[in-house]
Amino acid sequence: MHFIERPIDPRAYRKVVGRFATGVTIVTTRAGDVDHAMTVNSFTSVSLDPLLVLFCAEKVARFHDAVLEAGAWGVSVLPASMEDASRFFAHRGRPLDGQLARWAHHRGESGVALFDGALATVECTTKSVYDGGDHSIVVGQVTALGMPGDGPPLLYHEGRYNTL
């Protein structure tokens, strides 16, 4: 058994928590007339009554302020075939204008972009925001659901993309 020394180094922390396989999503919002999108693997279901989900957004990311301003957001759960989209929306500083053009998408009930190839989509309105250190924990009440696509899910494990 390998034990991590104290104080805990952030690189060791990332390595340890990276052993937890996660699904990969793209969270979208629309602030004013501008679409914003960000790859997120810190997404989870919270409650069945009421229907709540959450994701975490880094406070320094421009997406953070946009999603808090908008109050509505969408989650597209990615299939393995959308790894390129996940990589693209994980990069900071990309131009916002036309960023969604490479991938088929539609507007959900709230006006946010949702990817046509997603395994599942969830639309939310922000219910609560909690401090999570260098991230905010954004909790949303589910307002709409969809299952537009099919295929094996895109996973993230130990710093690499994988699938089932």
Secondary structure, 3 states (H helix, E strand, C coil): CCCCCCCCCHHHHHHHHCCCCEECEEEEEEECCEEEEEEECCEEEEEECCEEEEEEEECCCHHHHHHHHHCEEEEEECEHHHHHHHHHHHCCCCCCCCCCCCCCEEECCCCCEEECCCCEEEEEEEEEEEEECCEEEEEEEEEEEECCCCCCEEEEECCEEEEC
